[in-house]
Amino acid sequence: MPEQAAVAPSPLAMLMPFLVMFAIFYLLVFRPQSKAKKEHEQMVKGLKKHDEVVTTGGLFGTVVNVKPESITLKIDENVRVEVEPSAVVRLVKKPAGTPS
């Protein structure tokens, strides 16, 4: 009796596991990372004078001046530092009397 030839799987069936892995990777990594980046950009754009922030280096400071390319922070009396907007990690609190 002659043996039947093996049927090769279709190209779509071979790609399906890779597509599923990419979709899972996208949902678990890329999408949350993109969302966090957008939230950070909105927070930096919304910074105003007298907001208290924390930098990536762990410095707590009060915003004195906001420019597109830098943010000036007051970290102590007569001590001011200028940092990139991306260095501001989070807003500690808004000053009293400002709308949220």
N, CA, C and O atoms as CSV, one atom per row, in Angstrom:
chain,resi,resn,atom,element,x,y,z
A,1,MET,N,N,0.830,-1.172,0.000
A,1,MET,CA,C,0.000,0.000,0.000
A,1,MET,C,C,0.871,1.231,0.000
A,1,MET,O,O,1.827,1.323,0.770
A,2,PRO,N,N,0.548,2.180,-0.860
A,2,PRO,CA,C,1.330,3.412,-0.896
A,2,PRO,C,C,0.956,4.309,0.292
A,2,PRO,O,O,-0.204,4.404,0.692
A,3,GLU,N,N,1.989,4.961,0.834
A,3,GLU,CA,C,1.749,5.887,1.950
A,3,GLU,C,C,1.293,7.240,1.400
A,3,GLU,O,O,1.713,7.667,0.324
A,4,GLN,N,N,0.441,7.887,2.153
A,4,GLN,CA,C,-0.038,9.194,1.719
A,4,GLN,C,C,0.974,10.260,2.096
A,4,GLN,O,O,1.620,10.169,3.140
A,5,ALA,N,N,1.110,11.262,1.256
A,5,ALA,CA,C,2.049,12.357,1.515
A,5,ALA,C,C,1.527,13.215,2.665
A,5,ALA,O,O,0.322,13.430,2.794
A,6,ALA,N,N,2.442,13.699,3.492
A,6,ALA,CA,C,2.063,14.558,4.607
A,6,ALA,C,C,1.596,15.904,4.076
A,6,ALA,O,O,2.201,16.469,3.165
A,7,VAL,N,N,0.535,16.401,4.644
A,7,VAL,CA,C,-0.016,17.683,4.218
A,7,VAL,C,C,0.657,18.783,5.035
A,7,VAL,O,O,0.635,18.751,6.265
A,8,ALA,N,N,1.253,19.753,4.350
A,8,ALA,CA,C,1.913,20.869,5.031
A,8,ALA,C,C,0.856,21.829,5.572
A,8,ALA,O,O,-0.131,22.110,4.892
A,9,PRO,N,N,1.056,22.332,6.793
A,9,PRO,CA,C,0.087,23.287,7.335
A,9,PRO,C,C,0.109,24.586,6.527
A,9,PRO,O,O,1.115,24.939,5.912
A,10,SER,N,N,-1.003,25.270,6.544
A,10,SER,CA,C,-1.096,26.514,5.783
A,10,SER,C,C,-0.215,27.580,6.425
A,10,SER,O,O,0.041,27.524,7.628
A,11,PRO,N,N,0.254,28.552,5.641
A,11,PRO,CA,C,1.093,29.623,6.203
A,11,PRO,C,C,0.387,30.399,7.317
A,11,PRO,O,O,1.027,30.844,8.270
A,12,LEU,N,N,-0.915,30.556,7.196
A,12,LEU,CA,C,-1.663,31.276,8.229
A,12,LEU,C,C,-1.640,30.507,9.550
A,12,LEU,O,O,-1.516,31.104,10.620
A,13,ALA,N,N,-1.758,29.210,9.472
A,13,ALA,CA,C,-1.729,28.393,10.682
A,13,ALA,C,C,-0.352,28.441,11.335
A,13,ALA,O,O,-0.247,28.343,12.558
A,14,MET,N,N,0.692,28.590,10.548
A,14,MET,CA,C,2.044,28.673,11.094
A,14,MET,C,C,2.283,30.036,11.750
A,14,MET,O,O,3.044,30.128,12.714
A,15,LEU,N,N,1.648,31.089,11.242
A,15,LEU,CA,C,1.829,32.432,11.794
A,15,LEU,C,C,0.951,32.712,13.004
A,15,LEU,O,O,1.234,33.634,13.770
A,16,MET,N,N,-0.092,31.946,13.186
A,16,MET,CA,C,-1.062,32.212,14.249
A,16,MET,C,C,-0.416,32.267,15.642
A,16,MET,O,O,-0.723,33.198,16.386
A,17,PRO,N,N,0.448,31.344,16.037
A,17,PRO,CA,C,1.055,31.451,17.373
A,17,PRO,C,C,1.867,32.738,17.558
A,17,PRO,O,O,1.858,33.328,18.638
A,18,PHE,N,N,2.564,33.167,16.510
A,18,PHE,CA,C,3.342,34.405,16.612
A,18,PHE,C,C,2.433,35.622,16.742
A,18,PHE,O,O,2.742,36.556,17.483
A,19,LEU,N,N,1.326,35.612,16.031
A,19,LEU,CA,C,0.383,36.720,16.132
A,19,LEU,C,C,-0.242,36.785,17.525
A,19,LEU,O,O,-0.424,37.869,18.080
A,20,VAL,N,N,-0.562,35.640,18.076
A,20,VAL,CA,C,-1.142,35.605,19.426
A,20,VAL,C,C,-0.120,36.098,20.449
A,20,VAL,O,O,-0.468,36.864,21.348
A,21,MET,N,N,1.146,35.663,20.321
A,21,MET,CA,C,2.184,36.121,21.250
A,21,MET,C,C,2.404,37.623,21.134
A,21,MET,O,O,2.578,38.300,22.147
A,22,PHE,N,N,2.398,38.154,19.913
A,22,PHE,CA,C,2.564,39.597,19.728
A,22,PHE,C,C,1.404,40.357,20.356
A,22,PHE,O,O,1.614,41.392,20.987
A,23,ALA,N,N,0.183,39.856,20.189
A,23,ALA,CA,C,-0.987,40.529,20.769
A,23,ALA,C,C,-0.896,40.548,22.298
A,23,ALA,O,O,-1.196,41.565,22.922
A,24,ILE,N,N,-0.490,39.444,22.893
A,24,ILE,CA,C,-0.353,39.383,24.345
A,24,ILE,C,C,0.748,40.330,24.804
A,24,ILE,O,O,0.577,41.056,25.783
A,25,PHE,N,N,1.873,40.323,24.104
A,25,PHE,CA,C,2.986,41.207,24.441
A,25,PHE,C,C,2.557,42.664,24.353
A,25,PHE,O,O,2.898,43.470,25.219
A,26,TYR,N,N,1.810,43.002,23.309
A,26,TYR,CA,C,1.319,44.374,23.141
A,26,TYR,C,C,0.434,44.774,24.315
A,26,TYR,O,O,0.592,45.859,24.874
A,27,LEU,N,N,-0.497,43.898,24.687
A,27,LEU,CA,C,-1.436,44.230,25.761
A,27,LEU,C,C,-0.763,44.318,27.123
A,27,LEU,O,O,-1.196,45.093,27.976
A,28,LEU,N,N,0.288,43.535,27.339
A,28,LEU,CA,C,0.936,43.523,28.642
A,28,LEU,C,C,2.090,44.502,28.779
A,28,LEU,O,O,2.432,44.889,29.896
A,29,VAL,N,N,2.703,44.916,27.664
A,29,VAL,CA,C,3.889,45.769,27.749
A,29,VAL,C,C,3.690,47.120,27.071
A,29,VAL,O,O,3.742,48.159,27.730
A,30,PHE,N,N,3.464,47.112,25.774
A,30,PHE,CA,C,3.451,48.363,25.017
A,30,PHE,C,C,2.304,49.279,25.399
A,30,PHE,O,O,2.513,50.479,25.570
A,31,ARG,N,N,1.110,48.754,25.535
A,31,ARG,CA,C,-0.047,49.600,25.828
A,31,ARG,C,C,0.067,50.284,27.196
A,31,ARG,O,O,-0.130,51.497,27.272
A,32,PRO,N,N,0.375,49.560,28.278
A,32,PRO,CA,C,0.525,50.245,29.574
A,32,PRO,C,C,1.670,51.259,29.574
A,32,PRO,O,O,1.562,52.317,30.195
A,33,GLN,N,N,2.760,50.939,28.884
A,33,GLN,CA,C,3.894,51.856,28.822
A,33,GLN,C,C,3.495,53.138,28.092
A,33,GLN,O,O,3.861,54.234,28.518
A,34,SER,N,N,2.761,53.009,27.012
A,34,SER,CA,C,2.302,54.173,26.255
A,34,SER,C,C,1.337,55.015,27.096
A,34,SER,O,O,1.396,56.245,27.073
A,35,LYS,N,N,0.458,54.350,27.829
A,35,LYS,CA,C,-0.501,55.063,28.672
A,35,LYS,C,C,0.223,55.836,29.781
A,35,LYS,O,O,-0.120,56.984,30.064
A,36,ALA,N,N,1.214,55.212,30.400
A,36,ALA,CA,C,1.972,55.881,31.464
A,36,ALA,C,C,2.738,57.072,30.911
A,36,ALA,O,O,2.842,58.105,31.573
A,37,LYS,N,N,3.273,56.936,29.707
A,37,LYS,CA,C,4.007,58.043,29.085
A,37,LYS,C,C,3.073,59.229,28.825
A,37,LYS,O,O,3.443,60.377,29.070
A,38,LYS,N,N,1.885,58.957,28.337
A,38,LYS,CA,C,0.916,60.037,28.083
A,38,LYS,C,C,0.512,60.728,29.385
A,38,LYS,O,O,0.401,61.953,29.431
A,39,GLU,N,N,0.293,59.944,30.440
A,39,GLU,CA,C,-0.074,60.530,31.732
A,39,GLU,C,C,1.059,61.407,32.267
A,39,GLU,O,O,0.805,62.476,32.823
A,40,HIS,N,N,2.302,60.964,32.104
A,40,HIS,CA,C,3.456,61.747,32.562
A,40,HIS,C,C,3.551,63.059,31.780
A,40,HIS,O,O,3.791,64.117,32.362
A,41,GLU,N,N,3.361,62.987,30.456
A,41,GLU,CA,C,3.412,64.200,29.635
A,41,GLU,C,C,2.333,65.187,30.057
A,41,GLU,O,O,2.586,66.390,30.114
A,42,GLN,N,N,1.128,64.693,30.355
A,42,GLN,CA,C,0.041,65.570,30.797
A,42,GLN,C,C,0.371,66.204,32.153
A,42,GLN,O,O,0.082,67.378,32.383
A,43,MET,N,N,0.979,65.418,33.045
A,43,MET,CA,C,1.347,65.944,34.355
A,43,MET,C,C,2.391,67.048,34.200
A,43,MET,O,O,2.287,68.090,34.848
A,44,VAL,N,N,3.391,66.831,33.352
A,44,VAL,CA,C,4.443,67.834,33.148
A,44,VAL,C,C,3.872,69.087,32.495
A,44,VAL,O,O,4.244,70.201,32.864
A,45,LYS,N,N,2.975,68.916,31.534
A,45,LYS,CA,C,2.360,70.078,30.874
A,45,LYS,C,C,1.513,70.886,31.851
A,45,LYS,O,O,1.373,72.099,31.698
A,46,GLY,N,N,0.949,70.217,32.855
A,46,GLY,CA,C,0.084,70.892,33.808
A,46,GLY,C,C,0.802,71.499,35.002
A,46,GLY,O,O,0.156,72.064,35.885
A,47,LEU,N,N,2.133,71.394,35.047
A,47,LEU,CA,C,2.863,71.957,36.183
A,47,LEU,C,C,2.747,73.474,36.211
A,47,LEU,O,O,2.857,74.143,35.183
A,48,LYS,N,N,2.527,73.991,37.388
A,48,LYS,CA,C,2.414,75.441,37.601
A,48,LYS,C,C,3.364,75.847,38.713
A,48,LYS,O,O,3.893,75.010,39.444
A,49,LYS,N,N,3.563,77.129,38.820
A,49,LYS,CA,C,4.392,77.684,39.884
A,49,LYS,C,C,3.806,77.275,41.241
A,49,LYS,O,O,2.588,77.277,41.420
A,50,HIS,N,N,4.665,76.930,42.182
A,50,HIS,CA,C,4.339,76.537,43.547
A,50,HIS,C,C,3.887,75.078,43.677
A,50,HIS,O,O,3.550,74.653,44.782
A,51,ASP,N,N,3.866,74.295,42.589
A,51,ASP,CA,C,3.583,72.861,42.714
A,51,ASP,C,C,4.796,72.184,43.341
A,51,ASP,O,O,5.936,72.545,43.049
A,52,GLU,N,N,4.549,71.211,44.196
A,52,GLU,CA,C,5.646,70.448,44.795
A,52,GLU,C,C,5.805,69.153,44.016
A,52,GLU,O,O,4.833,68.437,43.776
A,53,VAL,N,N,7.053,68.853,43.619
A,53,VAL,CA,C,7.329,67.698,42.771
A,53,VAL,C,C,8.521,66.904,43.301
A,53,VAL,O,O,9.251,67.358,44.182
A,54,VAL,N,N,8.698,65.701,42.737
A,54,VAL,CA,C,9.849,64.854,43.024
A,54,VAL,C,C,10.528,64.563,41.692
A,54,VAL,O,O,9.860,64.297,40.693
A,55,THR,N,N,11.873,64.615,41.682
A,55,THR,CA,C,12.629,64.326,40.462
A,55,THR,C,C,13.095,62.878,40.464
A,55,THR,O,O,12.964,62.175,41.465
A,56,THR,N,N,13.642,62.438,39.329
A,56,THR,CA,C,14.156,61.074,39.230
A,56,THR,C,C,15.306,60.840,40.190
A,56,THR,O,O,15.545,59.702,40.594
A,57,GLY,N,N,16.019,61.884,40.563
A,57,GLY,CA,C,17.116,61.770,41.516
A,57,GLY,C,C,16.662,61.772,42.961
A,57,GLY,O,O,17.486,61.641,43.866
A,58,GLY,N,N,15.354,61.922,43.196
A,58,GLY,CA,C,14.827,61.903,44.548
A,58,GLY,C,C,14.764,63.258,45.214
A,58,GLY,O,O,14.487,63.341,46.411
A,59,LEU,N,N,15.013,64.327,44.469
A,59,LEU,CA,C,14.933,65.671,45.041
A,59,LEU,C,C,13.483,66.124,45.123
A,59,LEU,O,O,12.728,66.020,44.157
A,60,PHE,N,N,13.110,66.626,46.288
A,60,PHE,CA,C,11.805,67.248,46.451
A,60,PHE,C,C,12.011,68.739,46.235
A,60,PHE,O,O,12.950,69.323,46.777
A,61,GLY,N,N,11.144,69.354,45.451
A,61,GLY,CA,C,11.289,70.779,45.208
A,61,GLY,C,C,9.970,71.427,44.858
A,61,GLY,O,O,8.978,70.758,44.571
A,62,THR,N,N,9.984,72.737,44.887
A,62,THR,CA,C,8.818,73.538,44.531
A,62,THR,C,C,9.095,74.209,43.198
A,62,THR,O,O,10.151,74.813,43.009
A,63,VAL,N,N,8.150,74.104,42.275
A,63,VAL,CA,C,8.319,74.689,40.949
A,63,VAL,C,C,8.352,76.200,41.067
A,63,VAL,O,O,7.461,76.806,41.662
A,64,VAL,N,N,9.401,76.813,40.488
A,64,VAL,CA,C,9.549,78.264,40.491
A,64,VAL,C,C,9.253,78.815,39.103
A,64,VAL,O,O,8.624,79.864,38.961
A,65,ASN,N,N,9.717,78.089,38.071
A,65,ASN,CA,C,9.549,78.565,36.703
A,65,ASN,C,C,9.413,77.360,35.781
A,65,ASN,O,O,10.105,76.356,35.947
A,66,VAL,N,N,8.506,77.474,34.801
A,66,VAL,CA,C,8.308,76.397,33.828
A,66,VAL,C,C,8.575,76.949,32.437
A,66,VAL,O,O,7.921,77.889,31.985
A,67,LYS,N,N,9.551,76.345,31.770
A,67,LYS,CA,C,9.857,76.669,30.376
A,67,LYS,C,C,9.696,75.383,29.572
A,67,LYS,O,O,9.715,74.294,30.145
A,68,PRO,N,N,9.540,75.490,28.263
A,68,PRO,CA,C,9.387,74.260,27.459
A,68,PRO,C,C,10.580,73.308,27.569
A,68,PRO,O,O,10.407,72.091,27.512
A,69,GLU,N,N,11.781,73.851,27.725
A,69,GLU,CA,C,12.973,72.997,27.742
A,69,GLU,C,C,13.496,72.717,29.149
A,69,GLU,O,O,14.384,71.880,29.307
A,70,SER,N,N,12.978,73.386,30.170
A,70,SER,CA,C,13.461,73.156,31.533
A,70,SER,C,C,12.446,73.627,32.568
A,70,SER,O,O,11.541,74.412,32.288
A,71,ILE,N,N,12.644,73.106,33.782
A,71,ILE,CA,C,11.814,73.498,34.923
A,71,ILE,C,C,12.763,73.880,36.045
A,71,ILE,O,O,13.685,73.131,36.365
A,72,THR,N,N,12.540,75.039,36.641
A,72,THR,CA,C,13.374,75.489,37.751
A,72,THR,C,C,12.681,75.125,39.056
A,72,THR,O,O,11.514,75.452,39.273
A,73,LEU,N,N,13.433,74.436,39.930
A,73,LEU,CA,C,12.894,74.007,41.215
A,73,LEU,C,C,13.631,74.694,42.351
A,73,LEU,O,O,14.846,74.883,42.294
A,74,LYS,N,N,12.896,75.060,43.365
A,74,LYS,CA,C,13.493,75.595,44.595
A,74,LYS,C,C,13.532,74.425,45.571
A,74,LYS,O,O,12.491,73.905,45.973
A,75,ILE,N,N,14.756,74.010,45.952
A,75,ILE,CA,C,14.870,72.871,46.851
A,75,ILE,C,C,15.208,73.281,48.282
A,75,ILE,O,O,15.083,72.474,49.203
A,76,ASP,N,N,15.635,74.531,48.475
A,76,ASP,CA,C,15.910,75.078,49.804
A,76,ASP,C,C,15.972,76.589,49.650
A,76,ASP,O,O,15.920,77.100,48.531
A,77,GLU,N,N,16.081,77.301,50.751
A,77,GLU,CA,C,16.217,78.746,50.659
A,77,GLU,C,C,17.467,79.069,49.856
A,77,GLU,O,O,18.540,78.537,50.140
A,78,ASN,N,N,17.341,79.924,48.870
A,78,ASN,CA,C,18.435,80.360,48.001
A,78,ASN,C,C,19.104,79.225,47.230
A,78,ASN,O,O,20.234,79.386,46.769
A,79,VAL,N,N,18.439,78.085,47.080
A,79,VAL,CA,C,18.974,76.972,46.287
A,79,VAL,C,C,17.946,76.614,45.225
A,79,VAL,O,O,16.847,76.152,45.530
A,80,ARG,N,N,18.324,76.834,43.979
A,80,ARG,CA,C,17.444,76.525,42.854
A,80,ARG,C,C,18.199,75.660,41.871
A,80,ARG,O,O,19.387,75.870,41.627
A,81,VAL,N,N,17.509,74.689,41.308
A,81,VAL,CA,C,18.101,73.826,40.289
A,81,VAL,C,C,17.204,73.835,39.066
A,81,VAL,O,O,15.986,73.986,39.160
A,82,GLU,N,N,17.832,73.669,37.935
A,82,GLU,CA,C,17.093,73.620,36.683
A,82,GLU,C,C,17.181,72.185,36.157
A,82,GLU,O,O,18.275,71.645,35.993
A,83,VAL,N,N,16.027,71.574,35.897
A,83,VAL,CA,C,15.984,70.186,35.451
A,83,VAL,C,C,15.178,70.086,34.157
A,83,VAL,O,O,14.385,70.967,33.828
A,84,GLU,N,N,15.402,68.991,33.435
A,84,GLU,CA,C,14.593,68.726,32.251
A,84,GLU,C,C,13.198,68.323,32.696
A,84,GLU,O,O,13.036,67.746,33.771
A,85,PRO,N,N,12.198,68.614,31.896
A,85,PRO,CA,C,10.834,68.209,32.273
A,85,PRO,C,C,10.691,66.700,32.471
A,85,PRO,O,O,9.888,66.264,33.296
A,86,SER,N,N,11.450,65.904,31.732
A,86,SER,CA,C,11.358,64.451,31.878
A,86,SER,C,C,11.902,63.967,33.217
A,86,SER,O,O,11.626,62.836,33.615
A,87,ALA,N,N,12.675,64.805,33.926
A,87,ALA,CA,C,13.236,64.421,35.218
A,87,ALA,C,C,12.217,64.520,36.346
A,87,ALA,O,O,12.452,63.989,37.431
A,88,VAL,N,N,11.106,65.179,36.116
A,88,VAL,CA,C,10.065,65.282,37.136
A,88,VAL,C,C,9.249,63.993,37.087
A,88,VAL,O,O,8.616,63.681,36.079
A,89,VAL,N,N,9.275,63.253,38.191
A,89,VAL,CA,C,8.616,61.952,38.231
A,89,VAL,C,C,7.149,62.077,38.619
A,89,VAL,O,O,6.272,61.496,37.980
A,90,ARG,N,N,6.897,62.845,39.678
A,90,ARG,CA,C,5.513,62.938,40.136
A,90,ARG,C,C,5.264,64.248,40.857
A,90,ARG,O,O,6.180,64.932,41.315
A,91,LEU,N,N,3.997,64.559,40.935
A,91,LEU,CA,C,3.522,65.738,41.641
A,91,LEU,C,C,3.199,65.305,43.065
A,91,LEU,O,O,2.391,64.400,43.274
A,92,VAL,N,N,3.835,65.960,44.054
A,92,VAL,CA,C,3.589,65.585,45.441
A,92,VAL,C,C,2.247,66.135,45.884
A,92,VAL,O,O,1.387,65.394,46.361
A,93,LYS,N,N,2.072,67.437,45.723
A,93,LYS,CA,C,0.784,68.047,46.038
A,93,LYS,C,C,0.706,69.404,45.380
A,93,LYS,O,O,1.716,70.045,45.091
A,94,LYS,N,N,-0.521,69.820,45.153
A,94,LYS,CA,C,-0.743,71.158,44.632
A,94,LYS,C,C,-0.881,72.099,45.814
A,94,LYS,O,O,-1.342,71.691,46.881
A,95,PRO,N,N,-0.483,73.366,45.636
A,95,PRO,CA,C,-0.639,74.298,46.743
A,95,PRO,C,C,-2.113,74.520,47.080
A,95,PRO,O,O,-2.986,74.359,46.227
A,96,ALA,N,N,-2.375,74.886,48.314
A,96,ALA,CA,C,-3.746,75.127,48.766
A,96,ALA,C,C,-4.363,76.268,47.963
A,96,ALA,O,O,-3.702,77.257,47.648
A,97,GLY,N,N,-5.638,76.107,47.641
A,97,GLY,CA,C,-6.344,77.160,46.945
A,97,GLY,C,C,-6.303,77.034,45.437
A,97,GLY,O,O,-6.888,77.876,44.754
A,98,THR,N,N,-5.637,76.016,44.870
A,98,THR,CA,C,-5.630,75.844,43.423
A,98,THR,C,C,-6.582,74.711,43.069
A,98,THR,O,O,-6.680,73.730,43.807
A,99,PRO,N,N,-7.285,74.836,41.947
A,99,PRO,CA,C,-8.217,73.782,41.554
A,99,PRO,C,C,-7.472,72.528,41.132
A,99,PRO,O,O,-6.368,72.607,40.593
A,100,SER,N,N,-8.074,71.370,41.376
A,100,SER,CA,C,-7.455,70.094,41.041
A,100,SER,C,C,-7.524,69.809,39.571
A,100,SER,O,O,-7.044,68.768,39.122
